[in-house]
Amino acid sequence: MSTILEQKCPCCGGAVEFNTGAQKLKCPYCDTEFDITAMPEDTSNQVEQINWNSQGTQWGAGETDGMSVYACNSCGGEIVADTTTGATTCPYCGNQVVMKGQFSGALKPDLVIPFKLDKKAAKEALKKHISTKKFVPKSFLTDNRLEEIKGVYVPHWLFTCDAIGNANYKAKKVKTWSDENYEYTETSYFDIYRSGNIGFDNIPVDGSTKMPDDLMESVEPFDLSQAVDFNTAYLAGYLADKYDVTAEESMPRANERIRQSIIDSFKETVKGYDDVENQSANMNIANGIYKYALYPVWLLNTKWNGENFTFAMNGQTGKFVGNIPTDKKAVTKASLLLGAGIGAVIYGLMWLIELL
């Protein structure tokens, strides 16, 4: 059976938690605070012999697919969890526990960005996000229920490389003039070529299939300068997903992000035209390396009219994203009022012209 690593308070023996405000470990029982570096890091080799087969209560055939059983060192209770989950809370005694087997050997992250914002900040951000949007159904403001909120360390692959690229663009200039009889438009087209070297540092690619790429990329950027060497103490009190998308599987996504960055960067140098469109691009990557890091994200799930809505907040910067329902009747009413207003303005102008 897999073992679980708990951070114990040296003063009272209680399970400590990572405090986002103080950026330290804090014991909820005696209120003692500790620096991360003051807590011992487990370096035993036992985690290399991990066994994912379920123990204890037997499950039926197929029921344990994607699941594993763990034990809490505080109360001895068993925890059934997704095999890609790295940290969770014991449902029996409430202690914060870390699934040690998920984060050792080849699976151990290189870096982690600690949470800077707590659950209260995430809830307040959700309220602000909803209240500032137009055409939100009134019942959504009053009846939507916050079903779940959790702080998750999302696995990322960070790609660093030197890229040699080139791109072709089609640009155009439009010139217009008129005389007493006609209006003239002259459109000229130009073929533009750009090439050069660009260095990329720590291009992030989400390493979890649970987190949609578009949602994760929407809460970027993260400030990697605040990343620290991985330590299991930072996971206490949060969920942490082990990557289920390998670095090799993430490379096409990284390549596409690099390619698009090259296209955009070169395009910024094409000036003096009315329109510029990319036609093609090529790149070669050299000195490519990658790291494994954990990024902090708050996930909030609300339910309204039988439909689930997922929101995400950057646990470091507070950037908040998520789609909300739209009151179609309110949108239609606003469109009709706008149309009526424009019609009234046009009618008024025509009336003034006739008077003149």
C-alpha positions in Angstrom: 0.0 0.0 0.0 1.2 3.6 -0.7 2.3 5.6 2.3 1.2 9.1 3.0 3.5 11.9 4.1 2.1 14.3 6.8 3.9 17.3 8.2 3.7 17.2 12.0 4.0 20.1 14.3 7.2 19.7 16.4 5.4 21.4 19.3 2.1 19.5 19.7 2.2 16.8 17.1 -0.8 18.0 15.1 -0.9 18.1 11.3 0.3 21.4 10.0 -1.0 23.3 7.0 0.6 25.7 4.5 -0.6 29.3 5.2 -0.9 31.4 2.0 -0.8 34.7 3.9 2.3 34.1 5.9 3.9 31.8 3.3 4.8 29.4 6.2 3.5 26.2 7.7 1.1 26.8 10.5 -0.3 24.4 13.1 -4.1 24.9 13.5 -4.0 23.5 17.0 -1.3 25.5 18.7 -1.0 28.3 16.1 2.8 27.8 15.9 4.3 28.9 12.6 7.4 27.3 10.8 9.5 28.2 7.8 9.3 25.6 5.0 13.1 25.0 5.3 12.7 24.2 9.0 10.6 21.1 8.2 12.4 17.9 7.3 12.0 16.6 3.7 11.4 12.9 3.4 14.3 11.3 1.4 13.6 7.7 1.9 13.6 5.3 -1.0 10.4 3.4 0.0 8.4 5.5 -2.5 10.2 3.8 -5.4 8.4 0.6 -4.5 4.9 1.9 -4.7 2.0 -0.4 -5.4 -1.3 1.0 -6.8 -3.4 -2.1 -6.2 -6.3 -1.4 -3.8 -6.0 -2.7 -0.3 -8.6 -3.4 2.4 -12.2 -3.5 1.1 -12.4 -5.3 -2.2 -13.9 -3.6 -5.2 -15.7 -5.2 -8.1 -14.1 -5.9 -11.5 -13.4 -2.6 -13.2 -14.5 -0.4 -10.3 -10.9 0.4 -9.3 -9.8 1.5 -12.8 -8.0 4.8 -12.3 -8.4 4.6 -8.5 -6.1 3.8 -5.6 -6.4 3.3 -1.9 -4.3 5.2 0.6 -4.1 5.3 4.4 -4.0 8.3 6.8 -1.2 8.1 9.3 -3.3 10.1 11.9 -6.4 8.0 12.2 -5.7 4.9 10.0 -8.6 5.6 7.7 -8.5 4.6 4.1 -8.8 7.1 1.3 -10.0 6.2 -2.2 -8.8 8.7 -4.7 -8.0 9.3 -8.3 -4.5 8.0 -9.1 -3.6 11.3 -10.6 -4.4 13.2 -7.4 -1.4 14.1 -5.3 -2.7 15.7 -2.2 -6.1 15.7 -0.4 -7.8 15.9 3.0 -8.6 12.8 5.1 -12.4 12.6 5.2 -12.4 10.9 8.5 -10.2 13.1 10.8 -9.8 16.1 8.6 -6.0 16.1 8.6 -4.1 17.5 5.6 -2.2 14.6 4.0 0.1 14.2 1.1 0.2 11.1 -1.1 3.9 10.6 -0.9 4.1 8.0 -3.7 2.9 10.5 -6.3 5.8 12.9 -5.9 9.0 10.9 -5.8 11.5 9.6 -8.2 10.8 10.4 -11.9 7.5 12.0 -11.0 8.9 14.6 -8.5 8.3 18.2 -9.8 11.3 20.5 -10.2 9.5 23.7 -9.1 6.3 24.9 -7.4 4.7 28.4 -7.3 3.1 28.6 -3.8 -0.5 29.9 -3.4 -0.6 33.6 -2.6 -4.4 33.9 -2.4 -6.7 31.9 -0.2 -10.2 30.5 -0.6 -11.9 33.7 0.7 -10.2 35.7 -2.1 -11.4 33.2 -4.7 -15.0 33.5 -3.4 -14.9 37.3 -3.5 -13.4 37.2 -7.0 -16.3 35.1 -8.2 -18.9 37.5 -6.8 -17.1 40.4 -8.5 -16.8 38.6 -11.8 -20.5 37.8 -11.9 -21.6 41.3 -10.7 -19.6 43.1 -13.4 -21.0 41.2 -16.3 -23.9 42.5 -18.4 -27.1 40.6 -19.3 -26.6 38.1 -16.4 -30.0 36.5 -15.5 -31.2 37.9 -12.2 -31.9 34.4 -10.9 -28.3 33.4 -11.6 -27.2 36.2 -9.3 -29.4 35.0 -6.5 -29.9 31.2 -7.0 -26.6 29.8 -8.3 -25.0 27.6 -5.7 -21.3 27.2 -5.2 -21.0 23.5 -5.3 -17.3 23.2 -4.9 -14.1 25.3 -4.5 -10.7 23.8 -4.4 -7.1 24.9 -4.6 -5.3 22.8 -7.1 -1.6 22.6 -8.1 -1.8 22.0 -11.8 1.2 20.2 -13.4 3.0 22.0 -16.2 5.9 21.3 -18.5 8.1 24.3 -19.0 9.9 24.4 -22.3 13.0 26.5 -22.9 14.8 26.7 -26.3 16.4 28.8 -29.0 14.3 29.0 -32.1 15.4 29.9 -35.6 12.4 30.9 -37.7 11.2 32.6 -40.9 7.8 33.7 -42.0 6.1 35.1 -45.1 3.4 37.7 -45.0 1.0 39.3 -47.6 0.7 43.0 -46.9 -1.4 45.6 -48.6 -1.8 49.4 -48.9 -5.0 51.1 -49.8 -5.1 54.5 -51.3 -8.3 56.4 -52.1 -9.0 59.7 -53.8 -11.8 61.3 -55.8 -12.5 64.0 -58.4 -15.7 65.7 -59.5 -17.0 62.6 -61.2 -15.5 59.5 -59.5 -14.1 58.0 -56.3 -10.9 55.9 -56.8 -9.4 53.1 -54.8 -6.0 51.7 -55.4 -4.9 48.5 -53.6 -1.2 47.5 -53.7 0.0 44.1 -52.5 3.5 43.2 -51.2 5.2 40.0 -50.3 7.2 40.4 -47.0 9.8 38.0 -45.6 11.2 37.9 -42.1 13.7 35.6 -40.4 15.7 35.6 -37.2 16.6 33.9 -33.9 14.3 34.1 -30.8 15.0 32.7 -27.4 12.1 31.2 -25.3 12.2 30.7 -21.6 9.7 28.4 -19.7 6.9 28.2 -22.2 4.2 26.5 -20.1 2.0 23.6 -21.3 -0.7 22.1 -19.0 0.2 18.5 -18.1 -3.2 17.5 -16.9 -6.1 16.3 -19.0 -8.5 17.4 -16.2 -7.7 21.0 -16.9 -8.8 22.3 -20.3 -5.9 24.0 -22.1 -8.0 27.1 -23.0 -9.1 27.6 -19.4 -5.5 27.2 -18.0 -4.0 29.5 -20.6 -6.7 32.1 -19.8 -5.4 32.5 -16.2 -1.8 33.0 -17.4 0.6 34.5 -16.9 2.3 33.2 -13.8 5.4 34.9 -12.3 8.0 32.1 -12.4 10.4 34.3 -10.5 8.4 33.4 -7.4 8.8 29.7 -8.0 10.7 27.7 -5.4 12.3 24.3 -5.4 9.6 21.6 -4.9 8.8 20.7 -1.3 5.9 18.5 -0.2 5.1 21.0 2.6 3.6 23.4 0.1 1.0 20.9 -0.8 -0.6 20.6 2.6 -4.2 21.8 2.4 -4.4 21.7 -1.4 -5.0 19.2 -4.1 -2.2 18.4 -6.5 -2.5 16.6 -9.8 0.2 14.4 -11.0 0.8 14.9 -14.7 -1.1 12.5 -17.0 0.2 14.1 -20.2 3.9 13.4 -20.6 6.5 15.9 -21.8 6.7 14.1 -25.1 2.9 14.4 -25.6 3.1 18.1 -24.6 5.7 19.0 -27.2 3.3 19.6 -30.1 1.4 22.1 -28.0 4.7 23.8 -27.0 5.8 23.9 -30.6 2.6 25.5 -31.7 2.8 28.2 -29.0 6.4 28.9 -30.0 5.5 28.9 -33.7 2.6 31.4 -33.1 4.9 33.6 -31.0 7.4 33.7 -33.9 4.7 34.7 -36.3 3.4 37.4 -34.0 6.9 38.7 -33.2 8.0 39.0 -36.8 4.6 40.5 -37.8 5.2 43.4 -35.3 8.2 44.4 -37.4 6.1 44.8 -40.6 5.0 48.4 -40.4 3.5 51.0 -42.8 0.8 48.8 -44.3 -3.0 48.8 -43.9 -3.2 45.0 -43.4 -0.8 42.2 -42.9 -1.6 38.5 -43.1 0.7 35.6 -42.4 1.1 33.1 -45.3 3.5 30.6 -44.0 6.1 30.0 -41.3 8.9 27.6 -40.5 11.1 27.0 -37.4 13.9 24.9 -36.0 14.4 24.4 -32.3 17.8 24.1 -30.7 19.0 23.7 -27.1 15.6 22.5 -26.0 15.1 21.5 -22.3 12.0 21.1 -20.2 11.1 21.2 -16.5 8.2 19.9 -14.4 6.4 22.5 -12.3 3.2 23.0 -10.3 1.1 26.1 -10.8 -1.5 27.2 -8.2 -5.1 27.5 -9.5 -8.4 27.9 -7.6 -11.3 26.0 -9.3 -14.9 27.0 -8.5 -17.9 25.1 -9.7 -21.4 26.5 -9.5 -24.8 25.0 -10.5 -27.8 26.9 -11.9 -30.9 25.5 -13.7 -29.3 22.1 -13.7 -26.2 23.3 -15.5 -22.7 23.4 -14.2 -20.4 26.4 -14.6 -16.7 26.2 -14.0 -14.5 29.2 -13.1 -10.8 29.5 -12.5 -8.6 31.9 -10.6 -4.8 32.3 -10.8 -3.8 31.4 -7.2 -0.8 33.7 -7.5 -2.1 36.9 -9.3 -5.8 36.6 -8.8 -6.7 36.7 -12.5 -10.2 35.3 -12.8 -11.9 33.7 -15.8 -15.1 31.7 -16.6 -18.2 31.9 -18.7 -21.6 32.8 -17.3 -25.1 32.5 -18.7 -26.7 35.3 -20.7 -30.3 36.6 -20.4 -31.4 36.3 -24.0 -34.5 38.4 -23.4 -32.4 41.2 -21.9 -30.1 41.1 -24.9 -33.0 41.2 -27.4 -34.6 44.1 -25.5 -31.4 46.1 -25.4 -30.9 45.5 -29.2 -34.4 46.7 -29.9 -33.9 49.8 -27.8 -30.6 50.5 -29.5 -32.2 50.0 -32.9 -35.0 52.3 -32.0 -32.6 54.9 -30.7 -30.6 54.8 -34.0 -33.8 55.0 -36.0 -34.9 58.1 -34.1 -31.5 59.8 -34.6 -31.7 59.1 -38.4 -35.3 60.4 -38.6 -34.3 63.5 -36.8 -31.4 64.2 -39.1 -33.6 63.7 -42.2 -36.1 66.1 -40.7 -33.5 68.7 -40.2 -32.1 68.3 -43.7 -35.6 68.8 -45.1 -35.9 72.0 -43.1 -32.7 73.3 -44.5 
